[in-house]
Amino acid sequence: ALQHWGPEGMQGTLQGMQSQTWQWFQRNRPININHYANKKSAAESMLDIALLMANASQLKAVMEQGPSFSFYIPLIILISLSLTLQVMVGVLLIFLVKYDLNNPAKHGKLNFLNNLATGLVFIIVVVNIFITAFGVQKPVAESASRQ
């Protein structure tokens, strides 16, 4: 059976599809605080891992340049501090994910741990600004330096 689509029918169908799509995104149900917090912590952990890898690469580059590099000791100290703080934040995020946010008895402890993690992340950012300011350069390959 063929259906006849008039201008009103097609418009109504498009509006219905848009309404269904919007409802799928909106999901008229209360937000699950634990699910939200776990997703947020997972995203923070992924960023922490990316920075951890970048710092490990910077540490390798500084060590390859050796003690003759003018900022060798400060960079080794700063990168090591950053790596240590990142591991601490990673462990802290693991503890934050395990707690039930719906339990009011845990709110004080969770708030403290969350503030501690935020403070440590701020310190990590500042330390990494100094690492960038001192400038980690990869050593020039020996074949390139002979030419």
Backbone as CSV, one residue per row, in Angstrom:
resi,resn,N_x,N_y,N_z,CA_x,CA_y,CA_z,C_x,C_y,C_z
1,ALA,0.847,-1.164,0.000,0.000,0.000,0.000,0.894,1.227,0.000
2,LEU,0.641,2.076,-0.954,1.400,3.305,-1.059,0.830,4.341,-0.116
3,GLN,1.714,5.082,0.492,1.256,6.160,1.363,1.468,7.474,0.630
4,HIS,0.546,8.355,0.791,0.651,9.660,0.167,1.196,10.632,1.198
5,TRP,2.342,11.216,0.877,2.966,12.168,1.795,2.630,13.576,1.329
6,GLY,1.816,14.204,2.068,1.542,15.620,1.799,2.561,16.464,2.536
7,PRO,2.566,17.766,2.303,3.526,18.628,2.981,3.410,18.541,4.500
8,GLU,2.195,18.395,5.002,2.016,18.315,6.453,2.517,16.984,6.986
9,GLY,2.282,15.909,6.248,2.679,14.580,6.695,4.187,14.434,6.783
10,MET,4.888,14.902,5.792,6.348,14.806,5.788,6.939,15.674,6.896
11,GLN,6.402,16.870,7.059,6.882,17.770,8.107,6.650,17.150,9.483
12,GLY,5.489,16.549,9.666,5.189,15.914,10.943,6.117,14.749,11.230
13,THR,6.453,13.978,10.196,7.368,12.855,10.360,8.760,13.342,10.742
14,LEU,9.250,14.402,10.087,10.570,14.950,10.420,10.606,15.481,11.844
15,GLN,9.546,16.165,12.245,9.505,16.684,13.609,9.477,15.540,14.619
16,GLY,8.766,14.477,14.303,8.724,13.327,15.191,10.089,12.671,15.336
17,MET,10.820,12.576,14.222,12.164,11.994,14.268,13.107,12.878,15.077
18,GLN,12.993,14.198,14.880,13.844,15.108,15.642,13.522,15.015,17.130
19,SER,12.245,14.895,17.463,11.838,14.792,18.858,12.388,13.516,19.488
20,GLN,12.313,12.394,18.761,12.841,11.138,19.280,14.357,11.215,19.475
21,THR,15.043,11.822,18.522,16.496,11.955,18.633,16.851,12.809,19.830
22,TRP,16.162,13.926,20.009,16.443,14.810,21.136,16.189,14.096,22.459
23,GLN,15.106,13.313,22.535,14.805,12.581,23.765,15.885,11.545,24.055
24,TRP,16.465,10.949,23.003,17.525,9.975,23.210,18.736,10.631,23.855
25,PHE,19.091,11.859,23.404,20.211,12.574,23.989,19.880,13.085,25.384
26,GLN,18.666,13.543,25.558,18.273,14.187,26.813,18.027,13.175,27.923
27,ARG,17.397,12.082,27.625,17.079,11.035,28.608,16.516,11.638,29.890
28,ASN,15.231,11.752,29.928,14.549,12.404,31.045,14.574,11.555,32.308
29,ARG,15.747,11.300,32.798,15.877,10.566,34.057,16.940,11.261,34.890
30,PRO,16.899,11.067,36.180,17.891,11.745,37.024,19.308,11.225,36.741
31,ILE,20.263,12.101,36.910,21.656,11.744,36.656,22.159,10.831,37.769
32,ASN,22.894,9.806,37.387,23.517,8.912,38.358,24.861,9.532,38.734
33,ILE,24.966,10.021,39.952,26.161,10.747,40.389,27.396,9.852,40.321
34,ASN,27.249,8.583,40.715,28.399,7.670,40.666,28.896,7.476,39.237
35,HIS,27.950,7.305,38.308,28.322,7.105,36.905,29.032,8.346,36.365
36,TYR,28.499,9.504,36.681,29.112,10.774,36.246,30.526,10.916,36.814
37,ALA,30.686,10.663,38.093,31.993,10.804,38.747,32.994,9.793,38.197
38,ASN,32.526,8.577,37.931,33.425,7.562,37.384,33.907,7.937,35.989
39,LYS,33.006,8.491,35.157,33.411,8.929,33.821,34.399,10.083,33.914
40,LYS,34.154,10.999,34.842,35.057,12.137,35.028,36.429,11.651,35.489
41,SER,36.452,10.740,36.433,37.724,10.202,36.924,38.462,9.427,35.835
42,ALA,37.735,8.707,35.010,38.363,7.968,33.912,39.001,8.939,32.918
43,ALA,38.320,10.035,32.620,38.877,11.036,31.706,40.127,11.673,32.307
44,GLU,40.089,11.976,33.593,41.259,12.542,34.265,42.413,11.549,34.251
45,SER,42.116,10.277,34.431,43.157,9.250,34.416,43.809,9.151,33.050
46,MET,43.015,9.256,31.983,43.579,9.208,30.640,44.499,10.396,30.385
47,LEU,44.097,11.573,30.846,44.954,12.744,30.695,46.225,12.584,31.524
48,ASP,46.087,12.009,32.706,47.243,11.772,33.571,48.221,10.813,32.893
49,ILE,47.712,9.786,32.240,48.571,8.829,31.544,49.294,9.508,30.378
50,ALA,48.592,10.361,29.644,49.225,11.075,28.524,50.362,11.964,29.027
51,LEU,50.136,12.675,30.120,51.181,13.532,30.676,52.321,12.694,31.250
52,LEU,51.997,11.569,31.845,53.011,10.661,32.372,53.938,10.187,31.251
53,MET,53.358,9.838,30.109,54.155,9.404,28.967,55.024,10.550,28.437
54,ALA,54.468,11.743,28.376,55.236,12.897,27.900,56.403,13.185,28.839
55,ASN,56.164,13.129,30.149,57.244,13.372,31.107,58.316,12.286,31.045
56,ALA,57.905,11.045,30.846,58.885,9.959,30.718,59.762,10.193,29.486
57,SER,59.159,10.650,28.406,59.908,10.961,27.191,60.871,12.130,27.424
58,GLN,60.402,13.149,28.161,61.264,14.294,28.475,62.437,13.863,29.348
59,LEU,62.170,12.990,30.318,63.232,12.495,31.195,64.289,11.748,30.377
60,LYS,63.835,10.937,29.453,64.763,10.201,28.587,65.611,11.179,27.764
61,ALA,64.983,12.218,27.204,65.713,13.195,26.390,66.765,13.927,27.217
62,VAL,66.415,14.308,28.445,67.369,15.013,29.315,68.523,14.090,29.672
63,MET,68.221,12.839,29.992,69.273,11.900,30.365,70.194,11.601,29.179
64,GLU,69.631,11.597,27.969,70.456,11.380,26.781,71.412,12.552,26.545
65,GLN,70.981,13.752,26.907,71.853,14.923,26.743,72.999,14.909,27.750
66,GLY,72.767,14.311,28.883,73.816,14.159,29.879,74.024,15.388,30.736
67,PRO,74.907,15.269,31.715,75.148,16.342,32.684,75.736,17.613,32.065
68,SER,76.205,17.551,30.837,76.745,18.757,30.201,75.651,19.760,29.850
69,PHE,74.403,19.300,29.791,73.276,20.202,29.520,73.129,21.164,30.693
70,SER,72.964,22.459,30.401,72.999,23.482,31.454,71.915,23.319,32.517
71,PHE,70.755,22.792,32.169,69.665,22.643,33.152,69.423,21.176,33.496
72,TYR,70.455,20.375,33.431,70.319,18.934,33.641,69.711,18.604,35.012
73,ILE,70.334,19.067,36.082,69.871,18.740,37.446,68.473,19.310,37.709
74,PRO,68.206,20.611,37.424,66.848,21.113,37.678,65.775,20.344,36.902
75,LEU,66.067,19.983,35.656,65.071,19.259,34.869,64.858,17.842,35.393
76,ILE,65.926,17.185,35.799,65.774,15.836,36.369,64.888,15.911,37.620
77,ILE,65.137,16.901,38.461,64.353,17.059,39.696,62.894,17.382,39.373
78,LEU,62.660,18.341,38.475,61.286,18.748,38.136,60.501,17.623,37.471
79,ILE,61.135,16.933,36.535,60.431,15.835,35.848,60.152,14.703,36.822
80,SER,61.103,14.395,37.696,60.887,13.341,38.704,59.759,13.730,39.659
81,LEU,59.737,15.003,40.061,58.655,15.489,40.927,57.307,15.364,40.226
82,SER,57.260,15.761,38.963,56.018,15.667,38.199,55.555,14.222,38.081
83,LEU,56.478,13.314,37.769,56.120,11.899,37.650,55.605,11.338,38.971
84,THR,56.264,11.689,40.067,55.837,11.222,41.395,54.435,11.731,41.730
85,LEU,54.203,13.022,41.494,52.885,13.601,41.777,51.803,12.980,40.899
86,GLN,52.144,12.678,39.652,51.162,12.059,38.756,50.777,10.670,39.229
87,VAL,51.746,9.914,39.705,51.437,8.584,40.241,50.540,8.725,41.470
88,MET,50.832,9.712,42.323,50.003,9.940,43.516,48.570,10.293,43.120
89,VAL,48.413,11.154,42.130,47.065,11.531,41.674,46.358,10.316,41.081
90,GLY,47.082,9.501,40.327,46.482,8.293,39.760,45.951,7.358,40.834
91,VAL,46.737,7.155,41.881,46.295,6.301,42.994,45.094,6.945,43.701
92,LEU,45.149,8.248,43.882,44.048,8.971,44.522,42.757,8.836,43.712
93,LEU,42.864,8.907,42.397,41.678,8.761,41.545,41.095,7.354,41.645
94,ILE,41.943,6.362,41.827,41.444,4.995,42.010,40.595,4.921,43.274
95,PHE,41.064,5.551,44.360,40.280,5.560,45.600,38.981,6.344,45.435
96,LEU,39.024,7.440,44.697,37.813,8.243,44.486,36.752,7.461,43.728
97,VAL,37.153,6.642,42.767,36.189,5.870,41.972,35.514,4.800,42.817
98,LYS,36.221,4.264,43.809,35.682,3.154,44.603,34.584,3.579,45.580
99,TYR,34.550,4.850,45.964,33.579,5.294,46.966,32.220,5.565,46.345
100,ASP,31.168,5.288,47.114,29.791,5.532,46.690,29.413,6.964,47.033
101,LEU,29.159,7.769,46.005,28.815,9.177,46.221,27.430,9.361,46.832
102,ASN,26.587,8.344,46.733,25.239,8.467,47.274,25.188,8.268,48.780
103,ASN,26.296,7.880,49.395,26.350,7.678,50.833,26.794,8.993,51.491
104,PRO,25.879,9.701,52.169,26.234,10.997,52.764,27.350,10.913,53.802
105,ALA,27.533,9.761,54.425,28.586,9.612,55.430,29.978,9.729,54.798
106,LYS,30.098,9.450,53.517,31.386,9.497,52.821,31.665,10.846,52.167
107,HIS,30.697,11.764,52.166,30.854,13.028,51.446,32.032,13.858,51.938
108,GLY,32.257,13.908,53.245,33.361,14.693,53.784,34.712,14.174,53.307
109,LYS,34.889,12.861,53.390,36.140,12.249,52.957,36.339,12.412,51.451
110,LEU,35.264,12.203,50.676,35.351,12.361,49.229,35.672,13.798,48.839
111,ASN,35.086,14.748,49.533,35.355,16.155,49.253,36.825,16.475,49.517
112,PHE,37.351,15.974,50.638,38.764,16.194,50.953,39.664,15.575,49.884
113,LEU,39.395,14.315,49.500,40.212,13.638,48.497,40.124,14.338,47.142
114,ASN,38.941,14.810,46.797,38.765,15.526,45.531,39.544,16.838,45.543
115,ASN,39.488,17.565,46.657,40.249,18.814,46.771,41.751,18.540,46.735
116,LEU,42.184,17.449,47.374,43.589,17.078,47.354,44.049,16.764,45.929
117,ALA,43.239,16.000,45.196,43.571,15.663,43.807,43.647,16.931,42.953
118,THR,42.716,17.843,43.142,42.715,19.100,42.389,43.961,19.920,42.698
119,GLY,44.334,20.000,43.962,45.541,20.729,44.356,46.794,20.113,43.762
120,LEU,46.878,18.778,43.785,48.038,18.097,43.210,48.117,18.302,41.695
121,VAL,46.968,18.283,41.029,46.954,18.526,39.587,47.439,19.943,39.283
122,PHE,47.041,20.915,40.106,47.512,22.291,39.924,49.034,22.363,40.063
123,ILE,49.574,21.683,41.072,51.029,21.668,41.269,51.722,21.000,40.073
124,ILE,51.135,19.923,39.560,51.700,19.237,38.394,51.745,20.189,37.192
125,VAL,50.688,20.957,36.998,50.650,21.921,35.888,51.761,22.956,36.042
126,VAL,51.916,23.499,37.250,52.957,24.504,37.492,54.351,23.910,37.258
127,VAL,54.580,22.704,37.773,55.877,22.048,37.581,56.146,21.849,36.087
128,ASN,55.123,21.439,35.329,55.307,21.214,33.896,55.503,22.510,33.121
129,ILE,54.995,23.606,33.625,55.289,24.906,33.011,56.778,25.203,33.150
130,PHE,57.345,24.933,34.322,58.781,25.143,34.522,59.614,24.183,33.673
131,ILE,59.145,22.942,33.538,59.856,21.985,32.683,59.904,22.513,31.249
132,THR,58.797,23.024,30.777,58.742,23.582,29.429,59.620,24.825,29.310
133,ALA,59.629,25.659,30.355,60.434,26.884,30.329,61.926,26.582,30.254
134,PHE,62.385,25.533,30.937,63.795,25.171,30.887,64.161,24.526,29.557
135,GLY,63.187,24.076,28.816,63.394,23.598,27.463,64.129,22.299,27.347
136,VAL,63.372,21.236,27.145,63.973,19.930,26.905,64.139,19.791,25.401
137,GLN,65.395,19.694,24.940,65.638,19.471,23.520,66.159,18.057,23.346
138,LYS,65.668,17.418,22.310,66.186,16.080,22.006,67.594,16.227,21.446
139,PRO,68.476,15.314,21.804,69.840,15.412,21.283,69.861,15.247,19.773
140,VAL,70.784,15.953,19.131,70.927,15.867,17.685,71.615,14.539,17.376
141,ALA,71.136,13.860,16.359,71.731,12.586,15.976,73.166,12.809,15.519
142,GLU,74.045,11.869,15.846,75.456,12.033,15.519,75.696,12.141,14.022
143,SER,74.908,11.423,13.235,75.097,11.495,11.780,74.748,12.874,11.260
144,ALA,73.782,13.531,11.851,73.390,14.866,11.417,74.442,15.901,11.849
145,SER,75.115,15.668,12.990,76.091,16.636,13.473,77.405,16.576,12.688
146,ARG,77.669,15.449,12.041,78.908,15.314,11.261,78.809,16.025,9.922
147,GLN,77.613,16.242,9.436,77.441,16.833,8.107,77.612,18.327,8.125
